């Protein structure tokens, strides 16, 4: 039915939007048009990604019951600073944070959590 088709299109558009945001396109515009005069019905989806956002600042704040070693704080700041100017991709943010989390056990924090 046409209602099922529209529901499918909305799901697809939601997926497209998720992918675009993951790649740093937070202002994307996605439209669709149905041409019901054709058989099968023609669906056109238009995607205008817009500007790709870049990371302007990236701070990793570490908290612990006791003072953290300067090496650990410096590592977090260095990794954060390396992200500035890169596209604001989800993967970039997650991987940078993961670099810090991977080093914590080596620096005496085996049970560090998000």
C-alpha positions in Angstrom: 0.0 0.0 0.0 1.0 3.6 -0.3 1.1 3.9 3.5 3.6 1.1 3.7 5.7 2.6 1.0 5.7 6.0 2.9 6.7 4.2 6.1 9.5 2.5 4.3 10.7 5.8 2.9 10.7 7.4 6.3 12.8 4.5 7.7 15.2 4.8 4.8 15.5 8.6 5.2 16.2 8.1 8.9 19.0 5.7 8.1 20.4 8.1 5.5 20.3 10.9 8.1 22.1 8.7 10.7 24.9 7.9 8.2 25.3 11.6 7.3 25.5 12.7 10.9 28.1 9.9 11.6 30.2 11.5 8.8 29.9 15.0 10.2 27.0 16.3 8.1 24.7 17.5 10.8 22.8 20.0 8.7 21.8 17.6 5.9 18.4 18.0 4.2 16.7 14.9 2.8 13.5 15.1 0.8 11.5 12.6 -1.1 8.9 12.6 -3.9 6.5 9.9 -5.0 5.4 9.7 -8.6 2.2 7.7 -8.4 1.4 8.1 -12.1 4.1 5.5 -12.9 4.0 1.8 -12.4 5.8 0.7 -10.4 5.6 3.9 -8.4 8.8 5.9 -8.7 10.4 7.2 -5.5 13.0 9.9 -5.7 15.1 10.8 -2.6 17.0 14.0 -2.6 20.0 14.5 -0.4 21.7 17.8 0.2 24.5 17.0 2.8 25.2 20.7 3.6 28.5 21.7 5.2 30.6 19.1 6.9 31.2 20.1 10.5 34.7 20.1 11.9 35.8 19.6 15.5 36.6 23.1 17.0 37.6 21.9 20.4 37.9 18.4 22.0 38.4 18.1 25.7 38.7 14.8 27.5 38.0 15.2 31.2 39.3 12.4 33.4 38.0 12.0 37.0 39.4 9.8 39.7 39.2 9.7 43.5 42.8 10.7 43.7 44.9 13.0 41.7 45.8 11.7 38.3 49.4 11.4 37.1 50.5 14.3 34.9 51.4 11.8 32.1 47.8 10.7 31.9 46.3 14.2 31.9 48.9 15.3 29.2 48.0 12.2 27.1 44.3 13.1 27.2 44.9 16.7 26.3 47.3 15.7 23.4 44.8 13.3 22.0 42.0 15.8 22.3 44.1 18.5 20.6 44.9 16.2 17.7 41.2 16.1 16.9 40.8 19.8 16.3 40.2 20.6 12.7 39.2 17.1 11.7 35.7 16.3 10.4 33.2 15.8 13.2 32.7 12.2 12.5 31.4 9.8 15.2 34.2 7.4 14.5 36.8 10.2 15.1 35.4 11.1 18.5 35.0 7.5 19.6 38.5 6.4 18.5 40.2 9.4 20.2 38.5 8.5 23.4 39.3 4.9 22.9 43.0 5.8 22.7 42.9 7.2 26.2 40.9 4.3 27.5 43.4 1.8 26.1 46.3 3.5 27.9 44.6 3.7 31.3 45.4 0.1 32.4 49.0 0.6 31.3 49.2 3.6 33.6 47.7 1.8 36.6 43.9 2.2 36.1 42.8 -1.3 35.1 39.1 -0.7 36.0 38.6 2.6 34.3 35.1 3.1 32.9 33.1 5.7 30.9 
